[in-house]
Amino acid sequence: MTLLWVFGAVELELVMNMFANHYLLTALGWVAGPYIKRWFYRIRRSCEVRKEKEVQGEKGISPPAHSTV
């Protein structure tokens, strides 16, 4: 019977840790999510701009003078 109590306590501890980690990761996702999204958007956009410049260079089209990209 004592062994059953020990296993129950260990299992309860594991379940509690699992829920604590879940809530911690959820809170971290809410806080850091927008920053991570913005970071990935910037990387993707810089790659798109680089490809556009390469294509324009191949076609011999110069970008507009007011272009900041």
PyMOL Python script that loads the backbone (N, CA, C, O; Angstrom):
from pymol import cmd

cmd.read_pdbstr("""\
ATOM      1  N   MET A   1       0.834  -1.205   0.000  1.00  0.00           N
ATOM      2  CA  MET A   1       0.000   0.000   0.000  1.00  0.00           C
ATOM      3  C   MET A   1       0.874   1.263   0.000  1.00  0.00           C
ATOM      4  O   MET A   1       0.575   2.243  -0.682  1.00  0.00           O
ATOM      5  N   THR A   2       1.965   1.212   0.786  1.00  0.00           N
ATOM      6  CA  THR A   2       2.868   2.362   0.854  1.00  0.00           C
ATOM      7  C   THR A   2       3.500   2.633  -0.509  1.00  0.00           C
ATOM      8  O   THR A   2       3.672   3.781  -0.919  1.00  0.00           O
ATOM      9  N   LEU A   3       3.839   1.545  -1.199  1.00  0.00           N
ATOM     10  CA  LEU A   3       4.431   1.682  -2.530  1.00  0.00           C
ATOM     11  C   LEU A   3       3.459   2.384  -3.479  1.00  0.00           C
ATOM     12  O   LEU A   3       3.860   3.202  -4.307  1.00  0.00           O
ATOM     13  N   LEU A   4       2.176   2.049  -3.343  1.00  0.00           N
ATOM     14  CA  LEU A   4       1.148   2.691  -4.168  1.00  0.00           C
ATOM     15  C   LEU A   4       1.088   4.191  -3.883  1.00  0.00           C
ATOM     16  O   LEU A   4       0.929   4.993  -4.803  1.00  0.00           O
ATOM     17  N   TRP A   5       1.216   4.570  -2.610  1.00  0.00           N
ATOM     18  CA  TRP A   5       1.210   5.992  -2.255  1.00  0.00           C
ATOM     19  C   TRP A   5       2.428   6.721  -2.849  1.00  0.00           C
ATOM     20  O   TRP A   5       2.329   7.855  -3.317  1.00  0.00           O
ATOM     21  N   VAL A   6       3.565   6.037  -2.814  1.00  0.00           N
ATOM     22  CA  VAL A   6       4.789   6.643  -3.364  1.00  0.00           C
ATOM     23  C   VAL A   6       4.639   6.862  -4.866  1.00  0.00           C
ATOM     24  O   VAL A   6       4.959   7.935  -5.376  1.00  0.00           O
ATOM     25  N   PHE A   7       4.146   5.832  -5.578  1.00  0.00           N
ATOM     26  CA  PHE A   7       3.937   5.976  -7.012  1.00  0.00           C
ATOM     27  C   PHE A   7       2.918   7.070  -7.311  1.00  0.00           C
ATOM     28  O   PHE A   7       3.089   7.840  -8.256  1.00  0.00           O
ATOM     29  N   GLY A   8       1.872   7.138  -6.519  1.00  0.00           N
ATOM     30  CA  GLY A   8       0.849   8.171  -6.712  1.00  0.00           C
ATOM     31  C   GLY A   8       1.433   9.568  -6.512  1.00  0.00           C
ATOM     32  O   GLY A   8       1.126  10.488  -7.270  1.00  0.00           O
ATOM     33  N   ALA A   9       2.273   9.721  -5.492  1.00  0.00           N
ATOM     34  CA  ALA A   9       2.886  11.027  -5.228  1.00  0.00           C
ATOM     35  C   ALA A   9       3.835  11.415  -6.351  1.00  0.00           C
ATOM     36  O   ALA A   9       3.877  12.575  -6.762  1.00  0.00           O
ATOM     37  N   VAL A  10       4.601  10.440  -6.851  1.00  0.00           N
ATOM     38  CA  VAL A  10       5.537  10.717  -7.944  1.00  0.00           C
ATOM     39  C   VAL A  10       4.762  11.092  -9.206  1.00  0.00           C
ATOM     40  O   VAL A  10       5.120  12.036  -9.910  1.00  0.00           O
ATOM     41  N   GLU A  11       3.709  10.349  -9.477  1.00  0.00           N
ATOM     42  CA  GLU A  11       2.914  10.644 -10.669  1.00  0.00           C
ATOM     43  C   GLU A  11       2.244  12.008 -10.550  1.00  0.00           C
ATOM     44  O   GLU A  11       2.195  12.759 -11.523  1.00  0.00           O
ATOM     45  N   LEU A  12       1.733  12.331  -9.380  1.00  0.00           N
ATOM     46  CA  LEU A  12       1.117  13.634  -9.165  1.00  0.00           C
ATOM     47  C   LEU A  12       2.142  14.749  -9.377  1.00  0.00           C
ATOM     48  O   LEU A  12       1.835  15.778  -9.979  1.00  0.00           O
ATOM     49  N   GLU A  13       3.361  14.536  -8.876  1.00  0.00           N
ATOM     50  CA  GLU A  13       4.429  15.524  -9.049  1.00  0.00           C
ATOM     51  C   GLU A  13       4.749  15.724 -10.533  1.00  0.00           C
ATOM     52  O   GLU A  13       4.946  16.852 -10.986  1.00  0.00           O
ATOM     53  N   LEU A  14       4.797  14.630 -11.280  1.00  0.00           N
ATOM     54  CA  LEU A  14       5.071  14.721 -12.718  1.00  0.00           C
ATOM     55  C   LEU A  14       3.961  15.479 -13.446  1.00  0.00           C
ATOM     56  O   LEU A  14       4.227  16.309 -14.316  1.00  0.00           O
ATOM     57  N   VAL A  15       2.719  15.181 -13.077  1.00  0.00           N
ATOM     58  CA  VAL A  15       1.586  15.861 -13.712  1.00  0.00           C
ATOM     59  C   VAL A  15       1.610  17.353 -13.378  1.00  0.00           C
ATOM     60  O   VAL A  15       1.363  18.193 -14.243  1.00  0.00           O
ATOM     61  N   MET A  16       1.910  17.675 -12.113  1.00  0.00           N
ATOM     62  CA  MET A  16       1.969  19.084 -11.714  1.00  0.00           C
ATOM     63  C   MET A  16       3.076  19.808 -12.466  1.00  0.00           C
ATOM     64  O   MET A  16       2.883  20.943 -12.904  1.00  0.00           O
ATOM     65  N   ASN A  17       4.235  19.168 -12.621  1.00  0.00           N
ATOM     66  CA  ASN A  17       5.339  19.780 -13.361  1.00  0.00           C
ATOM     67  C   ASN A  17       4.955  19.994 -14.822  1.00  0.00           C
ATOM     68  O   ASN A  17       5.291  21.015 -15.424  1.00  0.00           O
ATOM     69  N   MET A  18       4.246  19.015 -15.381  1.00  0.00           N
ATOM     70  CA  MET A  18       3.833  19.121 -16.769  1.00  0.00           C
ATOM     71  C   MET A  18       2.911  20.339 -16.962  1.00  0.00           C
ATOM     72  O   MET A  18       3.074  21.098 -17.917  1.00  0.00           O
ATOM     73  N   PHE A  19       1.945  20.518 -16.051  1.00  0.00           N
ATOM     74  CA  PHE A  19       1.035  21.658 -16.159  1.00  0.00           C
ATOM     75  C   PHE A  19       1.762  22.970 -15.908  1.00  0.00           C
ATOM     76  O   PHE A  19       1.479  23.971 -16.567  1.00  0.00           O
ATOM     77  N   ALA A  20       2.698  22.975 -14.961  1.00  0.00           N
ATOM     78  CA  ALA A  20       3.461  24.195 -14.693  1.00  0.00           C
ATOM     79  C   ALA A  20       4.280  24.585 -15.920  1.00  0.00           C
ATOM     80  O   ALA A  20       4.336  25.759 -16.287  1.00  0.00           O
ATOM     81  N   ASN A  21       4.911  23.606 -16.548  1.00  0.00           N
ATOM     82  CA  ASN A  21       5.678  23.888 -17.756  1.00  0.00           C
ATOM     83  C   ASN A  21       4.770  24.379 -18.870  1.00  0.00           C
ATOM     84  O   ASN A  21       5.132  25.281 -19.625  1.00  0.00           O
ATOM     85  N   HIS A  22       3.592  23.785 -18.970  1.00  0.00           N
ATOM     86  CA  HIS A  22       2.642  24.199 -20.012  1.00  0.00           C
ATOM     87  C   HIS A  22       2.263  25.667 -19.824  1.00  0.00           C
ATOM     88  O   HIS A  22       2.275  26.440 -20.783  1.00  0.00           O
ATOM     89  N   TYR A  23       1.925  26.055 -18.587  1.00  0.00           N
ATOM     90  CA  TYR A  23       1.519  27.430 -18.337  1.00  0.00           C
ATOM     91  C   TYR A  23       2.690  28.386 -18.506  1.00  0.00           C
ATOM     92  O   TYR A  23       2.513  29.507 -18.982  1.00  0.00           O
ATOM     93  N   LEU A  24       3.882  27.953 -18.121  1.00  0.00           N
ATOM     94  CA  LEU A  24       5.072  28.782 -18.293  1.00  0.00           C
ATOM     95  C   LEU A  24       5.342  29.022 -19.774  1.00  0.00           C
ATOM     96  O   LEU A  24       5.620  30.149 -20.184  1.00  0.00           O
ATOM     97  N   LEU A  25       5.260  27.957 -20.576  1.00  0.00           N
ATOM     98  CA  LEU A  25       5.487  28.103 -22.016  1.00  0.00           C
ATOM     99  C   LEU A  25       4.384  28.938 -22.668  1.00  0.00           C
ATOM    100  O   LEU A  25       4.651  29.709 -23.590  1.00  0.00           O
ATOM    101  N   THR A  26       3.161  28.787 -22.195  1.00  0.00           N
ATOM    102  CA  THR A  26       2.061  29.582 -22.736  1.00  0.00           C
ATOM    103  C   THR A  26       2.289  31.064 -22.452  1.00  0.00           C
ATOM    104  O   THR A  26       2.120  31.906 -23.333  1.00  0.00           O
ATOM    105  N   ALA A  27       2.673  31.372 -21.219  1.00  0.00           N
ATOM    106  CA  ALA A  27       2.937  32.775 -20.866  1.00  0.00           C
ATOM    107  C   ALA A  27       4.114  33.308 -21.668  1.00  0.00           C
ATOM    108  O   ALA A  27       4.088  34.446 -22.137  1.00  0.00           O
ATOM    109  N   LEU A  28       5.135  32.496 -21.824  1.00  0.00           N
ATOM    110  CA  LEU A  28       6.300  32.904 -22.609  1.00  0.00           C
ATOM    111  C   LEU A  28       5.903  33.154 -24.060  1.00  0.00           C
ATOM    112  O   LEU A  28       6.380  34.099 -24.689  1.00  0.00           O
ATOM    113  N   GLY A  29       5.025  32.300 -24.585  1.00  0.00           N
ATOM    114  CA  GLY A  29       4.545  32.478 -25.948  1.00  0.00           C
ATOM    115  C   GLY A  29       3.761  33.769 -26.121  1.00  0.00           C
ATOM    116  O   GLY A  29       3.898  34.450 -27.137  1.00  0.00           O
ATOM    117  N   TRP A  30       2.936  34.110 -25.127  1.00  0.00           N
ATOM    118  CA  TRP A  30       2.164  35.352 -25.208  1.00  0.00           C
ATOM    119  C   TRP A  30       3.087  36.563 -25.186  1.00  0.00           C
ATOM    120  O   TRP A  30       2.854  37.547 -25.888  1.00  0.00           O
ATOM    121  N   VAL A  31       4.135  36.484 -24.372  1.00  0.00           N
ATOM    122  CA  VAL A  31       5.027  37.636 -24.229  1.00  0.00           C
ATOM    123  C   VAL A  31       5.989  37.732 -25.407  1.00  0.00           C
ATOM    124  O   VAL A  31       6.143  38.799 -26.001  1.00  0.00           O
ATOM    125  N   ALA A  32       6.638  36.620 -25.745  1.00  0.00           N
ATOM    126  CA  ALA A  32       7.696  36.652 -26.758  1.00  0.00           C
ATOM    127  C   ALA A  32       7.177  36.435 -28.176  1.00  0.00           C
ATOM    128  O   ALA A  32       7.887  36.727 -29.138  1.00  0.00           O
ATOM    129  N   GLY A  33       5.966  35.936 -28.321  1.00  0.00           N
ATOM    130  CA  GLY A  33       5.424  35.615 -29.632  1.00  0.00           C
ATOM    131  C   GLY A  33       5.472  36.750 -30.645  1.00  0.00           C
ATOM    132  O   GLY A  33       5.975  36.551 -31.751  1.00  0.00           O
ATOM    133  N   PRO A  34       4.967  37.933 -30.306  1.00  0.00           N
ATOM    134  CA  PRO A  34       4.998  39.038 -31.281  1.00  0.00           C
ATOM    135  C   PRO A  34       6.418  39.418 -31.704  1.00  0.00           C
ATOM    136  O   PRO A  34       6.653  39.749 -32.866  1.00  0.00           O
ATOM    137  N   TYR A  35       7.366  39.370 -30.759  1.00  0.00           N
ATOM    138  CA  TYR A  35       8.749  39.712 -31.097  1.00  0.00           C
ATOM    139  C   TYR A  35       9.345  38.676 -32.045  1.00  0.00           C
ATOM    140  O   TYR A  35      10.037  39.027 -33.001  1.00  0.00           O
ATOM    141  N   ILE A  36       9.075  37.400 -31.778  1.00  0.00           N
ATOM    142  CA  ILE A  36       9.591  36.333 -32.633  1.00  0.00           C
ATOM    143  C   ILE A  36       8.973  36.438 -34.020  1.00  0.00           C
ATOM    144  O   ILE A  36       9.663  36.263 -35.025  1.00  0.00           O
ATOM    145  N   LYS A  37       7.666  36.725 -34.078  1.00  0.00           N
ATOM    146  CA  LYS A  37       6.979  36.886 -35.356  1.00  0.00           C
ATOM    147  C   LYS A  37       7.591  38.025 -36.166  1.00  0.00           C
ATOM    148  O   LYS A  37       7.837  37.884 -37.364  1.00  0.00           O
ATOM    149  N   ARG A  38       7.833  39.150 -35.502  1.00  0.00           N
ATOM    150  CA  ARG A  38       8.414  40.308 -36.176  1.00  0.00           C
ATOM    151  C   ARG A  38       9.805  39.979 -36.701  1.00  0.00           C
ATOM    152  O   ARG A  38      10.178  40.390 -37.800  1.00  0.00           O
ATOM    153  N   TRP A  39      10.568  39.232 -35.903  1.00  0.00           N
ATOM    154  CA  TRP A  39      11.926  38.845 -36.290  1.00  0.00           C
ATOM    155  C   TRP A  39      11.893  37.975 -37.545  1.00  0.00           C
ATOM    156  O   TRP A  39      12.659  38.201 -38.482  1.00  0.00           O
ATOM    157  N   PHE A  40      11.000  36.977 -37.563  1.00  0.00           N
ATOM    158  CA  PHE A  40      10.880  36.113 -38.740  1.00  0.00           C
ATOM    159  C   PHE A  40      10.386  36.896 -39.952  1.00  0.00           C
ATOM    160  O   PHE A  40      10.821  36.638 -41.074  1.00  0.00           O
ATOM    161  N   TYR A  41       9.480  37.850 -39.736  1.00  0.00           N
ATOM    162  CA  TYR A  41       8.987  38.654 -40.851  1.00  0.00           C
ATOM    163  C   TYR A  41      10.129  39.471 -41.461  1.00  0.00           C
ATOM    164  O   TYR A  41      10.247  39.567 -42.683  1.00  0.00           O
ATOM    165  N   ARG A  42      10.964  40.055 -40.605  1.00  0.00           N
ATOM    166  CA  ARG A  42      12.091  40.844 -41.112  1.00  0.00           C
ATOM    167  C   ARG A  42      13.045  39.986 -41.922  1.00  0.00           C
ATOM    168  O   ARG A  42      13.511  40.405 -42.982  1.00  0.00           O
ATOM    169  N   ILE A  43      13.341  38.789 -41.435  1.00  0.00           N
ATOM    170  CA  ILE A  43      14.240  37.884 -42.172  1.00  0.00           C
ATOM    171  C   ILE A  43      13.632  37.530 -43.518  1.00  0.00           C
ATOM    172  O   ILE A  43      14.313  37.583 -44.541  1.00  0.00           O
ATOM    173  N   ARG A  44      12.338  37.163 -43.526  1.00  0.00           N
ATOM    174  CA  ARG A  44      11.685  36.789 -44.775  1.00  0.00           C
ATOM    175  C   ARG A  44      11.653  37.959 -45.748  1.00  0.00           C
ATOM    176  O   ARG A  44      11.901  37.792 -46.942  1.00  0.00           O
ATOM    177  N   ARG A  45      11.346  39.139 -45.232  1.00  0.00           N
ATOM    178  CA  ARG A  45      11.274  40.324 -46.092  1.00  0.00           C
ATOM    179  C   ARG A  45      12.653  40.665 -46.665  1.00  0.00           C
ATOM    180  O   ARG A  45      12.754  41.026 -47.838  1.00  0.00           O
ATOM    181  N   SER A  46      13.697  40.558 -45.872  1.00  0.00           N
ATOM    182  CA  SER A  46      15.035  40.865 -46.385  1.00  0.00           C
ATOM    183  C   SER A  46      15.423  39.877 -47.484  1.00  0.00           C
ATOM    184  O   SER A  46      16.087  40.256 -48.449  1.00  0.00           O
ATOM    185  N   CYS A  47      15.016  38.622 -47.348  1.00  0.00           N
ATOM    186  CA  CYS A  47      15.293  37.640 -48.402  1.00  0.00           C
ATOM    187  C   CYS A  47      14.521  37.987 -49.674  1.00  0.00           C
ATOM    188  O   CYS A  47      15.060  37.885 -50.775  1.00  0.00           O
ATOM    189  N   GLU A  48      13.253  38.399 -49.524  1.00  0.00           N
ATOM    190  CA  GLU A  48      12.452  38.777 -50.690  1.00  0.00           C
ATOM    191  C   GLU A  48      13.071  39.979 -51.393  1.00  0.00           C
ATOM    192  O   GLU A  48      13.141  40.016 -52.621  1.00  0.00           O
ATOM    193  N   VAL A  49      13.515  40.954 -50.621  1.00  0.00           N
ATOM    194  CA  VAL A  49      14.111  42.157 -51.206  1.00  0.00           C
ATOM    195  C   VAL A  49      15.390  41.796 -51.949  1.00  0.00           C
ATOM    196  O   VAL A  49      15.647  42.305 -53.039  1.00  0.00           O
ATOM    197  N   ARG A  50      16.184  40.921 -51.358  1.00  0.00           N
ATOM    198  CA  ARG A  50      17.426  40.501 -52.003  1.00  0.00           C
ATOM    199  C   ARG A  50      17.128  39.805 -53.339  1.00  0.00           C
ATOM    200  O   ARG A  50      17.820  40.035 -54.331  1.00  0.00           O
ATOM    201  N   LYS A  51      16.092  38.952 -53.355  1.00  0.00           N
ATOM    202  CA  LYS A  51      15.722  38.268 -54.596  1.00  0.00           C
ATOM    203  C   LYS A  51      15.223  39.265 -55.636  1.00  0.00           C
ATOM    204  O   LYS A  51      15.552  39.151 -56.817  1.00  0.00           O
ATOM    205  N   GLU A  52      14.421  40.255 -55.195  1.00  0.00           N
ATOM    206  CA  GLU A  52      13.924  41.272 -56.124  1.00  0.00           C
ATOM    207  C   GLU A  52      15.090  42.043 -56.749  1.00  0.00           C
ATOM    208  O   GLU A  52      15.083  42.321 -57.948  1.00  0.00           O
ATOM    209  N   LYS A  53      16.087  42.386 -55.935  1.00  0.00           N
ATOM    210  CA  LYS A  53      17.246  43.114 -56.451  1.00  0.00           C
ATOM    211  C   LYS A  53      18.006  42.264 -57.465  1.00  0.00           C
ATOM    212  O   LYS A  53      18.453  42.768 -58.496  1.00  0.00           O
ATOM    213  N   GLU A  54      18.151  40.972 -57.168  1.00  0.00           N
ATOM    214  CA  GLU A  54      18.847  40.081 -58.102  1.00  0.00           C
ATOM    215  C   GLU A  54      18.102  40.005 -59.432  1.00  0.00           C
ATOM    216  O   GLU A  54      18.723  40.055 -60.495  1.00  0.00           O
ATOM    217  N   VAL A  55      16.780  39.885 -59.380  1.00  0.00           N
ATOM    218  CA  VAL A  55      15.966  39.796 -60.596  1.00  0.00           C
ATOM    219  C   VAL A  55      16.071  41.098 -61.384  1.00  0.00           C
ATOM    220  O   VAL A  55      16.225  41.074 -62.605  1.00  0.00           O
ATOM    221  N   GLN A  56      15.989  42.231 -60.695  1.00  0.00           N
ATOM    222  CA  GLN A  56      16.096  43.519 -61.373  1.00  0.00           C
ATOM    223  C   GLN A  56      17.475  43.682 -62.017  1.00  0.00           C
ATOM    224  O   GLN A  56      17.596  44.231 -63.113  1.00  0.00           O
ATOM    225  N   GLY A  57      18.512  43.202 -61.328  1.00  0.00           N
ATOM    226  CA  GLY A  57      19.864  43.280 -61.873  1.00  0.00           C
ATOM    227  C   GLY A  57      20.011  42.438 -63.126  1.00  0.00           C
ATOM    228  O   GLY A  57      20.688  42.832 -64.076  1.00  0.00           O
ATOM    229  N   GLU A  58      19.360  41.253 -63.124  1.00  0.00           N
ATOM    230  CA  GLU A  58      19.425  40.380 -64.296  1.00  0.00           C
ATOM    231  C   GLU A  58      18.705  41.000 -65.485  1.00  0.00           C
ATOM    232  O   GLU A  58      19.142  40.836 -66.624  1.00  0.00           O
ATOM    233  N   LYS A  59      17.603  41.710 -65.235  1.00  0.00           N
ATOM    234  CA  LYS A  59      16.820  42.315 -66.316  1.00  0.00           C
ATOM    235  C   LYS A  59      17.417  43.659 -66.749  1.00  0.00           C
ATOM    236  O   LYS A  59      17.016  44.216 -67.771  1.00  0.00           O
ATOM    237  N   GLY A  60      18.366  44.171 -65.980  1.00  0.00           N
ATOM    238  CA  GLY A  60      18.953  45.462 -66.305  1.00  0.00           C
ATOM    239  C   GLY A  60      18.092  46.629 -65.885  1.00  0.00           C
ATOM    240  O   GLY A  60      18.259  47.742 -66.384  1.00  0.00           O
ATOM    241  N   ILE A  61      17.154  46.378 -64.954  1.00  0.00           N
ATOM    242  CA  ILE A  61      16.278  47.445 -64.477  1.00  0.00           C
ATOM    243  C   ILE A  61      16.910  48.038 -63.225  1.00  0.00           C
ATOM    244  O   ILE A  61      17.207  47.320 -62.270  1.00  0.00           O
ATOM    245  N   SER A  62      17.111  49.334 -63.235  1.00  0.00           N
ATOM    246  CA  SER A  62      17.663  49.965 -62.034  1.00  0.00           C
ATOM    247  C   SER A  62      16.507  50.347 -61.116  1.00  0.00           C
ATOM    248  O   SER A  62      15.445  50.743 -61.597  1.00  0.00           O
ATOM    249  N   PRO A  63      16.696  50.236 -59.809  1.00  0.00           N
ATOM    250  CA  PRO A  63      15.622  50.613 -58.890  1.00  0.00           C
ATOM    251  C   PRO A  63      15.392  52.119 -58.928  1.00  0.00           C
ATOM    252  O   PRO A  63      16.295  52.866 -59.306  1.00  0.00           O
ATOM    253  N   PRO A  64      14.201  52.580 -58.544  1.00  0.00           N
ATOM    254  CA  PRO A  64      13.921  54.018 -58.556  1.00  0.00           C
ATOM    255  C   PRO A  64      14.889  54.771 -57.644  1.00  0.00           C
ATOM    256  O   PRO A  64      15.403  54.204 -56.679  1.00  0.00           O
ATOM    257  N   ALA A  65      15.135  56.033 -57.946  1.00  0.00           N
ATOM    258  CA  ALA A  65      16.106  56.834 -57.194  1.00  0.00           C
ATOM    259  C   ALA A  65      15.659  57.044 -55.750  1.00  0.00           C
ATOM    260  O   ALA A  65      16.499  57.153 -54.856  1.00  0.00           O
ATOM    261  N   HIS A  66      14.348  57.102 -55.509  1.00  0.00           N
ATOM    262  CA  HIS A  66      13.863  57.348 -54.148  1.00  0.00           C
ATOM    263  C   HIS A  66      13.745  56.066 -53.325  1.00  0.00           C
ATOM    264  O   HIS A  66      13.332  56.115 -52.167  1.00  0.00           O
ATOM    265  N   SER A  67      14.094  54.944 -53.897  1.00  0.00           N
ATOM    266  CA  SER A  67      13.957  53.668 -53.199  1.00  0.00           C
ATOM    267  C   SER A  67      14.931  53.593 -52.029  1.00  0.00           C
ATOM    268  O   SER A  67      16.118  53.884 -52.176  1.00  0.00           O
ATOM    269  N   THR A  68      14.421  53.204 -50.878  1.00  0.00           N
ATOM    270  CA  THR A  68      15.274  53.063 -49.696  1.00  0.00           C
ATOM    271  C   THR A  68      15.662  51.623 -49.471  1.00  0.00           C
ATOM    272  O   THR A  68      16.398  51.324 -48.532  1.00  0.00           O
ATOM    273  N   VAL A  69      15.189  50.731 -50.303  1.00  0.00           N
ATOM    274  CA  VAL A  69      15.447  49.301 -50.121  1.00  0.00           C
ATOM    275  C   VAL A  69      16.747  48.926 -50.788  1.00  0.00           C
ATOM    276  O   VAL A  69      17.148  47.763 -50.751  1.00  0.00           O
TER     277      VAL A  69
END
""", "prot")
cmd.dss("prot")
cmd.show_as("cartoon", "prot")
cmd.util.cbc("prot")
cmd.orient("prot")
